[in-house]
Amino acid sequence: MKPKLNLDSLIVLDAIARNKSFSAAAHELHRVPSSITYAIQKLEDSLDVPLFNRQGHRANLTPAGEALLKEGRALLLMANNLERNVQHIAMGWEAELRIAMDDLVPFSKLLNLCEKFYEFSSTTQLRLSTEVLGGTWDALISDRADLVIGLTGEGPPGGGYSTHPMGDIEFVFVVSPDHPLANKKEPLSNTLIQQYRAVVASDSSRQLAPKTVGLLLGQPTLTVSDLENKITAQKKGLGVGSLPRHMISKELKSGALIVKETEDGGISNHTLNYAWNTCHKGKALAWFKQQLCDDKNKIDWFTESE
């Protein structure tokens, strides 16, 4: 069925409603008054409903006209946004850029970067997601993300991506002061640690094989969804394990968590990376790559979270 509405008639309706006058609407739209009257009469005839009260000198909408105006303005806004987005896509800007980040990375730091991007360009929509452990690699390889922040370890074979180092983080083995291991002589042996439950964050990978970090063979586990929940569980003494120092600085200062030396040292350093799909040539991705990889714009991700 052919639509009875068109954008031009909605533009006329909107102009009349704002100006409360057919003649004022004609002046605003640079049209003769008769063309405005004709456009509304044609719209009323096609819908078979009156849109304006014909009494008095002011152009007052009927309830049906008010309803059409409300929905029509939403359609006009959508049309304007669509036109603008199509023009920007033709200029090389993506309709959407998908960014995945490891939950090791403070989310507030990424939001600061997004705020800066919106000051530069507000046409590309950003879709942010958080991944755990190998989930960042999985998001990139399975095309769930165009750019990933906080990758650790070697990438899967096959290529199609580029990486750039973003910085090093330190993991420390910690326990609650109420946990039985808190008062044990250091360094703690793996045999001793193995007897106690480990809190582990669940890998968010969907296609790649899930990873576990710092788990001893045969050690009982409590599995949680992410690092924030892992921190909470360890503070409650429900288990032990390694945590990134930058995420638990407050807990270490207050004594809510205690660093313990192990036979493996208890402290390990990991290099995190950015990575992106090399086939992706959009301007939004190029902007983020410049911000992340240019030494002049280097971001200190691992200071205390805001």
N, C-alpha and C positions, 0 to 999 in steps of 0.2 A: 504494500500500500504506500502510495506517495505521501510523504510528510506534508502536513498543512502549515507547518511553521518554517520560517527561514530566518537567518541571522539578521537580515536587513529589517524585517518587521519587528524583531525584538529590540534592535537598536532604536527604532522610531518610538516604540512603546516606552522604552527606558527614558528617552529624551523628553517625551511629553510628561511622564510622571515626575521627573526631576524639576522641570520648568513650570509645571502646572498650567501649561498653555500649548496649544497646537502651533500658534504662530512663533512663540519663543523657541519651540523645538525646531521649527523650520529654520529659524535664524542660526541656531547652534549648529545644525547639520548642513547649512549652506544649501538649502533646498527651498523650493517655492511651497507656500502653505498648502496648495491643492494636492501636491504629491504626498504630503504628510497625511492629509485627510483620506486620500485614496488608499494609502498603505494600511491604515487602521480599519477602514471599511472593508477592504479585501480580507484582512485577518479575521474580523468579526464574522463575515459571511462564510469563510472557510471553516471556522470553528462553530458557527451557528450559536454564538453567545455574545451578548453586549459586553464590551470591555470598559466603556466609559458611560457615566451618567450624562445625558444630553441636556441637563437643566443647569442654568446659571452660566457664568462666564468662565469659571475655572474648570479645568479638565480633571474631574474626580473619577478614580477607578471604581468599578464595581467589585464585589468580592471575587468574581471570576478573574477580573483584570488584575487584582492584587495577587492572586495565586499565580497567574501566568507571569507577572512581573518578577516575583520572587524566584521562580524556577528559571525564568528566562535570563535573569542576571547571572545565575550560576552557570548557565550554558555559555553566555557571552564571555565570562571569565575563563572557562575551560577552553573556548575557542581562541582567545587571546594568548593563553599560555601555550596551547598547542602550536599556534603560529610562531611564537617566539622560540619554542623548543626546536621546531623543525628547522628554523633558520640557524640556530646555534649548532645543531647536529650537522647541518650542511657545511658549517665552518670548522668542523672537527671536534666539537664538544660532545661528550657522551651524554645520552639520556640519563644513565645511571652508572655510578662507579661503586663497586662492591669491595669493601675493605674488611678483612678479617684480622683480628689481633689475638695473640696469645694472652691468657689471663695473667701472665707474669707482668704485663705492661699496664701501667696505670691508665685507666680509661679516661680520666680527666685530661691527661696529656693529649690524647687523641682528639678529644672534644675541643681543646684549645686550637689544635691544628685545623679542625673543621671550621671553627669560627673564623679563622684567618682566611680559609678558602672561600667562605661565603662572602667575605668582603671583596674578594677578587672576582668571583663568579658565582651567581646564585641559580644558574640554569640547570646544572647537572645535579641530579638527586644522589645523595650518598646513602648507601646501605651498609651499616656497621654490624659486625657480629663478633662474638668472642669464642675462641676455641681453646682446647686444653691439650697439652702435650703434642702428639703428632697431628692433631686436628688442623693446625695451621697449614702444614704440608698438604694434608688431605683436601682442605678447602681450595688450595691453589691448583693441585693436580686434577681434581674432579670438576674444575671450573665453577666452583661456588664463590670464588673471590678473584678479583683482578689484581689486588695488591694485598700482601700479608705482612704483618708487623710482629716480630718476635719469634721467628723460626729458630729452632735449635737442631743441631745434628746435620747429617748429610741428607740431601734430598734424594727422592726415589729416582731410578734410571728413567731415561726417556727424554729428558731435557724439556725445552719449550719455555724455560724460565731463566731469569737472571737474579742474582743475589747481591746484596751489599751489606757489610757489617754495620750494626747499629750500636754495639757496645757489649761489655761483659757484665755478668751478674754473679754474685756469690751466694751459694747455697750453704746453709749450716744445719747440722743435725741438732734438733732441739726437742726438749721434753717439758712437760708441765712440772712445776716445783712439787706437786703432789704425786707425781708418777714414781713408781718404785726405782726407776733408773736414775732419778735425780740425785740420789745420795750414793750411787755406786762409784767405786774407784775408777778413775780414768787412766788410760783410754779404755772405753768399753769394747769388749770383744764382740765380734759378729755372732759368736755362739750365744752370748748373753742377750744381745739385742734380738736375736731370732726368736727368743722365747716370748717376746712381747708383741702385741698387736701393732701393726703399722697402719697409719692413715694414708690412703692413696687417693689421688684425684683421678677420676675416670677419663681416659682418652676419648676425645670427641670425634675421632676418625670414623668415617662411614665406609670408605673403600679400602684404605690402607690398613695393614695389621696394627692393632692398638699397641701402645708402648707402656711399659712400667719403668719407673726410675727409682733406684735405691732400695728396691725390695729384695730381701734375702730369700733364698730357696726355702720353701716350707713355712715361711713366716705368716701367721694369721693376719688378716686385713680387715679394715673398715673402709669401704669405698664410698667416696663422696663425689659431688658433681664438679667441684672446682677448687681452686686454691684458697679462696676465702673461707669456704666451708671446712677445708682441711685445717686451716689455722684455728678456726673455732673449735673443732674436734680435739686438736692437740692441746689447746688451752684448757679444755675440760679434762684432760688426762685420759682420753679414750684411746690414745695410741701415740706412736712416736713417728719421727721421720724428718727428712730434710725440707727446709723451706727457704725461699729467697730472702736474704737479709733485708733488702729494701722494703719488703712488705711487712716485716715484723719488727721494725725499729722501735715502735712504741712498746710492744710487748717485751722486748729485750731490756729496755730502759726500766720498765715497771717491775720486771721480774716475773711477769705472767708466763714467760717461756725462758728456758735456760739452755744455753749452748753447751753441748757435751762433746768432748773429744772421743773419737772412735779409733779402732785399730787401723782404719783406712784414712784417718785424719779428721773426719767429721766436717771438713770444709772442702768445697769443690767450686771451681769457676767454669762458667759456660758462656760461650759467645753467641749472641743473638743476632739475627739478620733480618733485613727486609728482602722481599722477593716479589716479582711481578711477572705476568705473562708477557713474553716477548712479542707475541702477535698483536698485543693491544697497543694501538698507536694514538689513542685519544689525548686531547689537550688536558683534561682533568687529571689523568694518570701522570702525564708529563709534569704537571704542576706539583703533584705530591712527591714524585721522584726527586725533583729539584730541591724541595724543602727538606726531604729526608736524607738525601745523599750528598748535598753540597755542604762542605765543611763550614761555610759561612753561616749556614742555617742550622748547624748541628744542635739537635735536641738532647737535653739531658733527661732521659726517660726514667732513670733509676734513683733519683733523689726521692726523699720522702713524699708519698702521695699527698695530693692536695685534699 
